[in-house]
Amino acid sequence: MTYLDPFAGRSSVTLREVLEFAHQWDLYDASVDGQQRMPAHYSGVRYENWWGSGATLQQVHLLAKNHGIPVAWVPPAGVIRDLVRADESHEAKLAVLVAAKDEIRAACRQRYAPGFDEV
């Protein structure tokens, strides 16, 4: 196994190091850690809208898998945080999405149709 980062100074990584990298990714939260340096490859494994959500990779995966919520790119970090904190029932997740529909629509327009004005 090799590093993806050419500046790492090494040409291989151990399984223990890979597991530690994964652990660091789940510990870092821009909304909490602020100016702390972002772990290497963090931006390569997380969509920008996940940054600052406080959600682990497992939590966003479960939102997509168990509830069919398209967590990549949209919804915004605050909505993902609310989804993770909500009860595990599908109705609770749906209530979060409905409450944030304007914010989600705005994020979709910004991401996929910048400059588009809704009629």
Sequence and secondary structure as in RCSB ss.txt:
>XXXX:A:sequence
MTYLDPFAGRSSVTLREVLEFAHQWDLYDASVDGQQRMPAHYSGVRYENWWGSGATLQQVHLLAKNHGIPVAWVP
PAGVIRDLVRADESHEAKLAVLVAAKDEIRAACRQRYAPGFDEV
>XXXX:A:secstr
   S GGGS S   HHHHHHHHHHHHH  HHHHTTS   TTHHHHS GGGTTS   HHHHHHHHHHH    SS S
 HHHHHHHHHS SSHHHHHHHHHHTHHHHHHHHHHHH TT    
